[in-house]
């Protein structure tokens, strides 16, 4: 599945292991990398909805048909 970012800086951060570690720390970067891999490997949104750790939920309004996923359990 295609992953897109609204901001170029976010794309740079999430496309680089070094940048992820700098921004989130080693452990959270590992979890984020794992979740991004799961998203890329998914054929459709239904597969992502079945990942309990992703806490998927439907978006509404002009984003209807899209879902939101948690990348990690990072709560700082």
C-alpha positions as CSV (number, residue, x, y, z in Angstrom):
1,X,0.0,0.0,0.0
2,X,1.2,3.5,-0.8
3,X,2.2,5.7,2.1
4,X,2.1,9.5,1.5
5,X,3.0,12.4,3.7
6,X,1.5,15.9,3.7
7,X,4.8,17.5,4.7
8,X,8.2,16.8,3.0
9,X,9.9,17.0,6.4
10,X,7.7,14.1,7.7
11,X,8.6,12.1,4.6
12,X,12.3,12.6,5.2
13,X,12.0,11.7,8.9
14,X,9.9,8.5,8.2
15,X,12.1,7.4,5.3
16,X,15.3,7.4,7.2
17,X,16.2,5.1,10.1
18,X,18.7,7.6,11.4
19,X,16.2,10.4,11.4
20,X,13.6,8.2,13.1
21,X,16.0,7.3,15.9
22,X,17.0,11.0,16.3
23,X,13.3,12.1,16.5
24,X,11.8,9.2,18.5
25,X,14.6,7.1,20.1
26,X,15.8,3.6,19.3
27,X,12.8,1.6,20.6
28,X,10.0,3.8,19.1
29,X,11.9,4.1,15.8
30,X,11.9,0.2,15.7
31,X,8.1,0.1,16.4
32,X,7.4,2.8,13.8
33,X,9.5,1.0,11.2
34,X,7.6,-2.2,11.9
35,X,4.2,-0.5,11.5
36,X,5.3,1.2,8.3
37,X,6.4,-2.2,6.9
38,X,3.0,-3.6,7.8
39,X,1.2,-0.8,6.0
40,X,3.4,-1.2,2.9
41,X,2.8,-4.9,2.8
42,X,-1.0,-4.6,3.1
43,X,-3.0,-5.1,0.0
44,X,-6.0,-3.1,1.3
45,X,-7.4,-1.2,4.3
46,X,-9.3,-4.3,5.5
47,X,-6.0,-6.0,6.4
48,X,-4.9,-3.0,8.4
49,X,-8.2,-2.9,10.3
50,X,-7.4,-6.3,11.6
51,X,-4.2,-5.2,13.4
52,X,-5.3,-4.7,17.0
53,X,-2.1,-2.8,17.9
54,X,-2.8,-0.3,15.1
55,X,-6.1,0.9,16.7
56,X,-7.5,1.7,13.3
57,X,-10.6,3.9,13.1
58,X,-12.6,5.3,10.2
59,X,-12.2,9.0,9.3
60,X,-15.2,11.1,8.4
61,X,-16.1,14.1,6.3
62,X,-13.9,14.7,3.2
63,X,-11.6,11.8,4.4
64,X,-14.4,9.2,4.4
65,X,-13.0,5.9,3.1
66,X,-9.7,6.5,4.8
67,X,-8.5,5.1,8.1
68,X,-6.2,6.4,10.8
69,X,-3.6,4.1,12.4
70,X,-1.4,4.5,15.4
71,X,2.3,4.2,14.3
72,X,3.5,3.4,17.8
73,X,2.4,3.5,21.4
74,X,4.5,6.6,21.9
75,X,2.6,9.0,24.2
76,X,5.2,11.5,25.3
